[in-house]
Structure formats: C-alpha cells, structure tokens
Amino acid sequence: MVAKIQFSRGIDEDAIPDVRLTRSRDGSQGTATFFFQNPKALADDSTEEITGMYMIDDDGEIITREVKAKFINGKPTEIEAVLLMRSSEEWDRFMLFMKRYAEENGLEFSKS
C-alpha cells in the first residue's frame, strides 16, 4: 500500500506536513490545510514547477490547486495547501488517504 504527496508529478515530497482539519456540523463540507516546512519542492536545486498538490494512494489521487509558498527574507520556506471537501464522500476518501499516509510515515491523529 502506497500513500504519498507530490507537488510536481513524479517527485515525492519528503517533508511531513502539519495538517489541520475543519468540518461543518452536518458533515457535508470540510477543509484540510497542510503546512510543509522546508519542503523538497522549494529546495534550491529543485527545477520542477509546482503544479498542485497530489495525494496519491492505491485508490487513485486527490488533487488541489490551492497551493501557496511563504517567503522569509526572499527565500521560500513553507508551502501551504488547502483541500476543500464538498461532500461526506470526499471527506471519507480524504480520511482513508490520510490513514494510509499516517501509517506510512508514523503519524497519529489527535483531536483538539
């Protein structure tokens, strides 16, 4: 079972994100905001264009184009990506991906 994140097709991101989730009370909509500190995609030697955030696993991929870089002293240091989920099915699919991604990367989920 494979679960990985890419910003450019074919190049896996090594940085593990901080992920914050919100969900509407009725469960019909949700948001996942990813924060990547010093990701490989922003490294000085990276020449690939960031075309979105691709969450890839055995069931396919989830894509968001809402990707922003943050700069400190003119250098990119962080990527923030936002995934909007507009149905409970999209939420469930995302949570399945995150479960797989967490297992691959030794992460755990904690409610705040």
Contacts in CASP RR format, 6 or more apart in sequence:
PFRMAT RR
TARGET T0000
AUTHOR 0000-0000-0000
METHOD contacts of the structure
MODEL  1
MVAKIQFSRGIDEDAIPDVRLTRSRDGSQGTATFFFQNPKALADDSTEEI
TGMYMIDDDGEIITREVKAKFINGKPTEIEAVLLMRSSEEWDRFMLFMKR
YAEENGLEFSKS
1 57 0 8 1.000
1 58 0 8 1.000
1 100 0 8 1.000
1 103 0 8 1.000
1 104 0 8 1.000
2 56 0 8 1.000
2 57 0 8 1.000
2 58 0 8 1.000
2 100 0 8 1.000
2 104 0 8 1.000
3 55 0 8 1.000
3 56 0 8 1.000
3 57 0 8 1.000
3 58 0 8 1.000
3 97 0 8 1.000
3 100 0 8 1.000
3 101 0 8 1.000
3 103 0 8 1.000
3 104 0 8 1.000
4 12 0 8 1.000
4 13 0 8 1.000
4 55 0 8 1.000
4 56 0 8 1.000
4 57 0 8 1.000
4 101 0 8 1.000
4 104 0 8 1.000
5 12 0 8 1.000
5 13 0 8 1.000
5 17 0 8 1.000
5 34 0 8 1.000
5 53 0 8 1.000
5 54 0 8 1.000
5 55 0 8 1.000
5 56 0 8 1.000
5 101 0 8 1.000
6 12 0 8 1.000
6 13 0 8 1.000
6 53 0 8 1.000
6 54 0 8 1.000
6 56 0 8 1.000
7 13 0 8 1.000
7 39 0 8 1.000
7 41 0 8 1.000
7 48 0 8 1.000
7 50 0 8 1.000
7 51 0 8 1.000
7 52 0 8 1.000
7 53 0 8 1.000
7 54 0 8 1.000
7 67 0 8 1.000
7 79 0 8 1.000
8 41 0 8 1.000
8 48 0 8 1.000
8 49 0 8 1.000
8 50 0 8 1.000
8 51 0 8 1.000
9 51 0 8 1.000
9 54 0 8 1.000
11 40 0 8 1.000
11 41 0 8 1.000
11 48 0 8 1.000
13 36 0 8 1.000
13 39 0 8 1.000
13 40 0 8 1.000
13 41 0 8 1.000
14 39 0 8 1.000
14 40 0 8 1.000
15 36 0 8 1.000
15 37 0 8 1.000
15 38 0 8 1.000
15 39 0 8 1.000
15 40 0 8 1.000
16 105 0 8 1.000
16 107 0 8 1.000
17 34 0 8 1.000
17 35 0 8 1.000
17 36 0 8 1.000
18 34 0 8 1.000
18 35 0 8 1.000
18 37 0 8 1.000
19 32 0 8 1.000
19 33 0 8 1.000
19 34 0 8 1.000
19 35 0 8 1.000
19 98 0 8 1.000
20 32 0 8 1.000
20 33 0 8 1.000
20 35 0 8 1.000
21 30 0 8 1.000
21 31 0 8 1.000
21 32 0 8 1.000
21 33 0 8 1.000
22 30 0 8 1.000
22 31 0 8 1.000
23 29 0 8 1.000
23 30 0 8 1.000
23 31 0 8 1.000
23 91 0 8 1.000
24 30 0 8 1.000
27 88 0 8 1.000
27 91 0 8 1.000
28 86 0 8 1.000
28 87 0 8 1.000
28 88 0 8 1.000
29 84 0 8 1.000
29 85 0 8 1.000
29 86 0 8 1.000
29 87 0 8 1.000
30 84 0 8 1.000
30 85 0 8 1.000
30 86 0 8 1.000
30 91 0 8 1.000
31 82 0 8 1.000
31 83 0 8 1.000
31 84 0 8 1.000
31 85 0 8 1.000
32 82 0 8 1.000
32 83 0 8 1.000
32 85 0 8 1.000
32 94 0 8 1.000
32 98 0 8 1.000
33 80 0 8 1.000
33 81 0 8 1.000
33 82 0 8 1.000
33 83 0 8 1.000
34 53 0 8 1.000
34 79 0 8 1.000
34 80 0 8 1.000
34 81 0 8 1.000
34 82 0 8 1.000
34 83 0 8 1.000
35 78 0 8 1.000
35 79 0 8 1.000
35 80 0 8 1.000
36 78 0 8 1.000
36 79 0 8 1.000
36 80 0 8 1.000
36 81 0 8 1.000
37 77 0 8 1.000
37 78 0 8 1.000
38 77 0 8 1.000
38 78 0 8 1.000
39 78 0 8 1.000
39 79 0 8 1.000
40 46 0 8 1.000
41 48 0 8 1.000
41 50 0 8 1.000
41 79 0 8 1.000
42 69 0 8 1.000
42 76 0 8 1.000
42 77 0 8 1.000
42 79 0 8 1.000
50 67 0 8 1.000
50 69 0 8 1.000
50 79 0 8 1.000
52 63 0 8 1.000
52 64 0 8 1.000
52 65 0 8 1.000
52 67 0 8 1.000
52 81 0 8 1.000
53 63 0 8 1.000
53 64 0 8 1.000
53 67 0 8 1.000
53 79 0 8 1.000
53 81 0 8 1.000
53 83 0 8 1.000
54 61 0 8 1.000
54 62 0 8 1.000
54 63 0 8 1.000
55 61 0 8 1.000
55 62 0 8 1.000
55 63 0 8 1.000
55 83 0 8 1.000
55 94 0 8 1.000
55 97 0 8 1.000
55 101 0 8 1.000
57 96 0 8 1.000
57 97 0 8 1.000
57 100 0 8 1.000
57 101 0 8 1.000
58 100 0 8 1.000
59 93 0 8 1.000
59 96 0 8 1.000
59 97 0 8 1.000
62 83 0 8 1.000
62 93 0 8 1.000
62 94 0 8 1.000
62 97 0 8 1.000
64 81 0 8 1.000
64 82 0 8 1.000
64 83 0 8 1.000
64 84 0 8 1.000
66 81 0 8 1.000
66 82 0 8 1.000
66 83 0 8 1.000
66 84 0 8 1.000
67 79 0 8 1.000
67 80 0 8 1.000
67 81 0 8 1.000
68 79 0 8 1.000
68 80 0 8 1.000
68 81 0 8 1.000
69 76 0 8 1.000
69 78 0 8 1.000
69 79 0 8 1.000
69 80 0 8 1.000
70 76 0 8 1.000
70 77 0 8 1.000
70 78 0 8 1.000
70 79 0 8 1.000
70 80 0 8 1.000
71 77 0 8 1.000
83 94 0 8 1.000
85 91 0 8 1.000
85 94 0 8 1.000
98 109 0 8 1.000
101 107 0 8 1.000
102 108 0 8 1.000
102 109 0 8 1.000
END
